[in-house]
Amino acid sequence: MASNAQYEKLSAIQVKQAKPQAKTYKLADGKGLNLEVRPNGSKYWRLSYRYQQKQKTLALGVFPVVSLADARVSALEAKKLIQKGVDPSVYKRQQKAVSSELSFKPIAEQWFKKESGRWSKDHADKVWRSLKVDAFPHLGDMPIKDIKTTDVLFVIRKIEGRGALDVAGRIKQRISSVFRYAIQTGIIEHNPADQLKNVIETR
């Protein structure tokens, strides 16, 4: 009778206490899910699977941000995709591409293109420059649906910190306009900047 050792699953303690070695090694959780432990101590979740007769690997995240339980859920979801005839690696890339299209900066670009036609070139340049300098460094790559009121407040406070209170007010209005555009186009349902009325410092 075959040993059951190869079918034993990892425990949360085993994952936490796994020590780095001279070379990268793997701890198997079963059914293709592995914890890859690297010499620098980093721990990566990997799912080995076959798709269309090819052996492939799917990255499922890094421990401890992704727990053992999270990795198992992700592995199960990937296997459901395979059963439907979908390559989980391709699906992940597609989802990432969609997410990047729905981040703040691309939507701000759409809003700017829509609105700038009724502005003078000088004003349009100022609006875009203000977003590029003050909003995009913090909000640009964030999925717009994930941006919270505190994220917008962070941008405002940084501008206030250099004493540019007028700029802070204009940036808040422009960020809020981008959110309103996202609501109008069905991307989000609420405007986190609406909660920041009277938040700008006065001289």
N, C-alpha and C positions, 0 to 999 in steps of 0.2 A: 504494500500500500504506500502511495506517495506521501511524502511529508507535507504537513500543512504549513510549514514555515514560509514557503514562498507565497502563500495566500494571506499571511498575517498583515494587518494594516499598521501603519505608524500610529503612534500616540502623540498628543500635543507636547508631552514632556520630551519625547525622543527628538521631535523637530526642534524644540527650543534648545536642547542640550547638545545637539550635533556640533562637534568641534571641527574646525578646519584641519586639513592635512596638507602634506607637501604637494599633492596633486588633487585636482577636482575629482570628487566622487559623488555617487548617487545613492539615495536611500529610497527604496521602492515602497509605495503605498498600495500597489496592486492595480491591475487593469490599466497599465500604461502610465499611471501618475507617479512622478518621481520628484524628490527634492534634490536639487543639485547644489552641493556644498563646495564652494570655491576656496582656494588657499587664503584669500583675504578675509574669509569669514562670511561673505555674502551668501545668501541662500535663495535659490530660484526654483520656482515651481515649473515643471515641464510635463507635458502630456505627449507620450509617444503613441502614434496611431498610423493606421494604413488607410490610404485613400487612392482609389483607382490603381491598385497594385503597387503603390509607392509608399515607402516608409517616411513619415514626416514627424516633425516636432512642433508643438504649439506652446508658446510662452504664456504662462498663466499668472505671472506676477512675482513679487519679491516678498519673502517672509521678513519681518512680522506684519507688514502692511496687509498682505494677503495671508490669512490664517490657514491652517490645515482644513478646517471646515469649508472656508471660502474656496480653496483650491479644488476640493471634492465637488462642490456645486458647479464650478466652472467646467470641470472635467466632464461631469454628467451632461451639462448643456452642450458641450462640444460633441459628445457622442450622439446626442439627439439630432444634431445637425448632420452628422455623418449618415445616420439612418435615413435622413430625408434626402440624401444625395448632395449635401452641401459640404464643401471643404471648409472647416472652421478657421483655417489660417487665412483663406481668401475672404471669408465673411468678416473676420476681425479687421482686415485692412480696409474693407468697404465701410465698416462702421466708423473707423477712425477718420476716413475721408469725409464722411457725412458730418461727423462731429466738428471737424476743422472748418467746414463750410458754414456751420451754425455758431461759430465763435463770434465774439463781439466785433472784431475788426472787419471781417467780410460783410457783416450786416451794416456796420457803420459806413462802409464804402457804398453799399446799395442806397442807403439813406442819403448820403452826400450827393451821389449821382442824381437822385430824384429831386433834391432840393436846390442844388447849386445852379440849376438853369435859370432861376429867378433872382440870383444874386449877381453883384458885380464881381469881376475877376479878383479884385483886391480883397473883397470880403470873403469870397470862397477860399482864397489862399490862406487867409487868417484862420478861418474855421478849421480847415484841414490841418494846418500847422499846429493849432492848439490841441486837437485830438491826438496828433502824432506825438507831440512832446509830453502831454500830461495824462492822457487816457490810455493810449495803447500799451505803454510799458507795463502797466499793471493789469488792464482788462482785456487787451487785444486778443490774446490766445485763449481766454477762458470761454467755454461754452456759454452762450448768453443766457440760457435757461438756468445755469448754476450761479450766476452773479447775484450776490445778496446786497442788501442795503449797506451793510458794513464795508463791502468791497468798494462801493461808490464813495462812501464817507472817507475811506482811506485815501482815495485820490484827492478829494476836496481838502482834507487836512494837510496833505503834502504841499498843495499849492498855497494854502493859508500860511504854512510854515515859512514860506519865503516872502510873506507880506503882500502877495498879489491877490487881494480880496476880490477885486473886480473880475480878474481872470477866473477865480474859483466859482463865482456866480455864473459866468458864461459857460464854463465847462460843465457845470451841473445841468444847466439848461440843455446843452447839446447832447450830453449823455442821456438825459431824460427823453429827448426827441428821438434818439436812436431806439430806445426801448419802446416808445410809442409806435414807431414804424414796425418794430418786430411784432407788436401786438396786432397791428392792422394787417400784417401779412400772415398771421396765424402761427408764428413761431413760438411765442410765449403768451402768457395770459395776464401777467401783472407787471407793473413798472416799479422796480425797487427804488428808483430815485424819487418816486412820489412821496416817500416817507421822510424826505430831507428838507421839507419846507422850513424856512427860518433857521436853518442850521448854519448858514454862512455867518462868520463873525462880522461885526460892524465896527467901523472905526470909532 
